[in-house]
Amino acid sequence: MAQDAASPTPPAGAPSGTSSSPDSPVRISHEEESKGATAQVDSSWTEPEDARSEHPITFNTAGLTKHYEPIATYEGKHRYDPNFQWQPIEEKQLIRKLDLRICAFVCFMFFALQLDRGNISQALSDNMLDDIHVNTNDYNTGQTIFYICFLFAELPSQLVSKKIGPDRWIPIQMVSWSLVAGFQAFISGRSSFWTCRALLGLIEGGFIPDNILYLSYFYTGPELPTRLSWFWVAYEFTSIVAAFLAFGILHLRGVHNVAGWRYLFAIEGIITGAIGIFSFFYLPPSPTQTASRFRGKDGWFTEREEYIMVNRIIRDDPSKGGMHNRQAITPKLLWHSFTDFDMWPIYLLGLSWLIPNNPATSYLTLNLKALGFSTFNTNLLTIPAYVLFIIGLLFWTWVSEKTNQRFLTGLISQIWALPLLVALEVLPANASAWTRWTLNTLLVGAPYVHAIIVAITSRNAGSVRTRTVASALYNMTVQASNVIASNIYRDQDKPLYRTGNKVLIGICVYNFALFIGAKLYYDWRNRTRTKIWNNMSRAEKDHYLSTTTDRGNKRLDFRFAT
């Protein structure tokens, strides 16, 4: 396989010729760095009948190819060919290969993140707070510090990742936070606890959008939500694995007069560090840059597979050909992304949609301990909630793509949470511990639509620079919501948290309006543009694509995911 081939000529055996519908509606994403506009085929376009044979050819050039060519510095430009065609079976086989090589390892790295980010919950069940002489409010402050630092590290991390490449930056993050995570074993009081939380937040911040950006190099827009759902399945699967690890490791309490939670932090920090070091050698920069001493001199993909990867990505979202994968975002482009008002409904959702079930998740082990369960039973009793979470995550992500209704699917998360919060609020103080466990388990296992909203953010960005910034900004709003949520349950309100539950009920009702409002807004934007675009002749469309100064999701032919 020639990794550095400069010619766009397809490999031997590749069929040529273009099948397209000249008047088919297209969705364009234009990156400032690219002179030629690039297009995505609108979902209303269908293949001509002659393409629907037993082995149809994949194509969607839409007859306006001259506007869609990637920039010269795009890392896959030598594999770009608007006339290149392939069989659907080839694409399915390639996607399975990508899932095994790329998506599975990204999920494995997310496992490492959550192992170190979430083991504080298991440590609490081993009387960590008493050992270091801090109370619930001090713990809340530590979590607030973590989330604030995580929040403010998001965007700088994305900008660094875009400059040097996620394949380089992600391993640096992992090894760095594993050191801090391991040294949490030496926490001795409030100050050292707060310091470790701050450092972890600063280093881990940006890891999630960095990985989303990385996955977008390999997958199309419709494929991304499912891969992101597996990304967050790894998140909850880690919680299950961590519960079993904690069950064993916390039994070390007393060995050499050391608390079990100290062993927990040290051992899991070492595990994460090992994964981070391995990722330095494993992650390829892009679909056409997999050859290396570690990955093999010929790389992971054949020349034909590289052609398929590049052309299917560009035809789905040609804005991905508007920047090199190691190209920095300028201050001007950063400002344009900040001021993109079409992304603000998503940011508003990020600020609040996770809050209703966040305290139940954060306080699950503490609440179970307060109900009288032992340290080890507490950790095992968290597992059903995580299993329910995983099942719901995969199911509702599938439903959102199957029905093409993402915001309305997201609304189900609030419909689920509201009656549970009301039940917790009115439940008498002498209610059975198992009743409270059931309600908290159902609340923690509420439909998790984060993967759906992250995919919407990526799709609706409309350009590489906006996608890079918007992914970080959305995740920043999510971390801001964590800061808010971590301060709703207060020490003076325990153990029933009546005041806190009233606040959560109010926020849940507010989220109803946000999900419905976002759906109506994007539907209105699409209807307005479709009416204008469909009234234009082919010549008018061609003139518009050649002369417009509209950018990204501001173009008349761009359609938002709803």
HELIX and SHEET records of a PDB file:
HELIX    1   1 GLU A   49  ALA A   51  5                                   3    
HELIX    2   2 THR A   65  HIS A   67  5                                   3    
HELIX    3   3 LYS A   77  ARG A   79  5                                   3    
HELIX    4   4 PRO A   88  LEU A   98  1                                  11    
HELIX    5   5 ASP A   99  CYS A  103  3                                   5    
HELIX    6   6 ALA A  104  SER A  125  1                                  22    
HELIX    7   7 MET A  128  ASP A  131  1                                   4    
HELIX    8   8 THR A  136  ILE A  164  1                                  29    
HELIX    9   9 PRO A  166  PHE A  183  1                                  18    
HELIX   10  10 GLN A  184  PHE A  186  5                                   3    
HELIX   11  11 ARG A  190  GLU A  204  1                                  15    
HELIX   12  12 PHE A  207  SER A  216  1                                  10    
HELIX   13  13 LEU A  224  ILE A  249  1                                  26    
HELIX   14  14 LEU A  250  LEU A  252  5                                   3    
HELIX   15  15 VAL A  255  ASN A  257  5                                   3    
HELIX   16  16 GLY A  260  TYR A  282  1                                  23    
HELIX   17  17 GLU A  303  ASP A  316  1                                  14    
HELIX   18  18 PRO A  318  GLY A  321  5                                   4    
HELIX   19  19 PRO A  331  PHE A  338  1                                   8    
HELIX   20  20 PHE A  341  MET A  343  5                                   3    
HELIX   21  21 TRP A  344  GLY A  350  1                                   7    
HELIX   22  22 ILE A  355  ASN A  357  5                                   3    
HELIX   23  23 ASN A  358  SER A  362  1                                   5    
HELIX   24  24 LEU A  364  ALA A  370  1                                   7    
HELIX   25  25 THR A  375  LEU A  381  1                                   7    
HELIX   26  26 ILE A  383  THR A  403  1                                  21    
HELIX   27  27 ARG A  406  VAL A  426  1                                  21    
HELIX   28  28 ALA A  433  VAL A  444  1                                  12    
HELIX   29  29 HIS A  450  ALA A  461  1                                  12    
HELIX   30  30 VAL A  464  ALA A  485  1                                  22    
HELIX   31  31 ASP A  491  ASP A  493  5                                   3    
HELIX   32  32 ARG A  498  ASN A  534  1                                  37    
HELIX   33  33 ARG A  538  THR A  547  1                                  10    
HELIX   34  34 GLY A  552  LYS A  554  5                                   3    
SHEET    1   A 2 VAL A  26  SER A  29  0                                        
SHEET    2   A 2 THR A  38  VAL A  41 -1                                        
END                                                                             
